[in-house]
Amino acid sequence: MRRTKEDAEKTRQTVLEAALTLFSRDGYSLTTLSRIAQEAGCSRGPIYWHFESKDDLYEAVLAYSQEPLEALVGECRGMKSQPLEAMDHFIDRWLTLLATNRKYRQSFEILLNKTELTDAMSRTLQRERQLTRSIIALFEELITGAITEEMLATAEDPAKLGLLSYTYLMGITQSWLFSPKLFDINRERPFFRRRFWAMLGTADLIGDGGDKIANT
């Protein structure tokens, strides 16, 4: 019985990987369950065993591919006592994952470039909006903590700065995914980190190499 459960989970994982590949490459509309089954090396039966519909599978694929991002959010929440380090780590890790983690990169490719989001995807939209709000709230909380501890001096609303932090990262992400040859995202990580701190009015916190040079 245990072997059967292990086999079922392995099949589910194979289907998720196949769907992730096709959704990110060909988009939601052109990816059918038959094509996913062919990519996974199985019939459509196992797909329907694990997923109610194509929409259900799509939602599961996004949840699967965003595991690294959700882990990063949780990791930085655990660094609340070090708000500057937490924000710097979040930015550096976000960009590093884009450059090195296929699953992470494909999640953005699907959402930003390969899917026409409609009301029919209400569950998926709700989940994605919730994740977006959690990232913005994380930055707001870290910025508030840095201001309270007098590590950051700004008259701006932390909630607006949290939103700005998220849109800054998403802008870089969208630009790079749209035209990867525009810049080397891994090589430019130190630059983007420095400009983030300059945006918050603390350009002296990050050195030319991108490393933290001051703990305030």
Residue pairs with C-beta under 8 A, 6 or more apart in sequence:
8 49
8 50
11 40
11 42
11 46
11 50
12 46
12 50
14 40
14 41
14 42
15 36
15 37
15 40
15 42
15 46
15 47
15 50
15 51
15 57
16 57
16 60
16 61
16 64
17 40
18 36
18 37
18 39
18 40
19 31
19 36
19 39
19 40
19 57
19 58
19 61
20 61
20 64
20 65
20 103
20 106
20 110
21 39
21 106
22 31
22 35
22 36
22 39
23 31
23 58
23 61
23 106
23 110
23 114
23 115
24 106
24 109
24 110
24 114
25 114
26 35
26 114
27 114
27 115
28 58
28 110
28 114
28 115
28 116
29 116
31 54
32 54
33 44
33 47
33 54
33 57
34 44
36 47
36 57
37 43
37 44
37 46
37 47
40 46
40 47
47 57
51 57
51 60
55 120
55 121
55 123
55 124
58 115
58 121
58 124
59 121
59 123
59 124
59 127
61 110
62 107
62 110
62 111
62 124
62 127
62 128
63 127
64 103
65 103
65 104
65 106
65 107
65 110
66 104
66 107
66 131
67 103
68 97
68 101
68 103
68 104
69 94
69 97
69 104
69 107
69 131
70 131
72 90
72 93
72 94
72 97
73 131
73 134
73 135
73 138
75 89
76 86
76 87
76 89
76 90
76 138
76 142
77 138
79 85
79 86
79 89
80 86
80 141
80 142
80 145
81 145
83 142
83 143
83 145
83 146
83 149
83 151
83 152
84 142
84 146
84 151
84 152
84 205
84 212
84 215
84 216
85 212
85 215
86 142
87 139
87 142
87 143
87 146
87 165
87 196
88 193
88 197
88 205
88 206
88 212
90 138
90 139
91 169
91 192
91 193
91 196
92 189
92 193
92 210
94 169
94 173
95 172
95 185
95 186
95 189
95 192
95 193
96 186
96 189
97 104
97 105
98 104
98 105
98 108
98 173
98 176
98 185
99 185
99 186
99 189
100 186
105 177
108 173
108 174
108 177
109 177
111 117
111 128
112 173
112 174
112 177
113 177
113 178
115 121
117 124
117 125
119 125
132 166
135 166
136 162
136 163
136 165
136 166
137 162
138 162
139 161
139 162
139 165
139 166
140 158
140 159
140 161
140 162
141 162
143 152
143 154
143 158
143 161
143 162
143 165
143 200
144 158
146 152
147 153
147 154
147 158
150 216
151 216
152 200
152 201
152 202
152 216
153 201
153 202
154 161
154 200
154 201
161 200
164 199
165 196
168 196
168 199
172 185
172 192
175 182
176 182
176 183
176 185
189 210
190 206
190 208
190 209
190 210
190 211
191 210
193 206
193 210
194 203
194 206
194 208
194 210
197 203
197 204
197 205
197 206
204 213
204 214
205 212
205 213
205 214
205 216
206 212
206 213
207 213
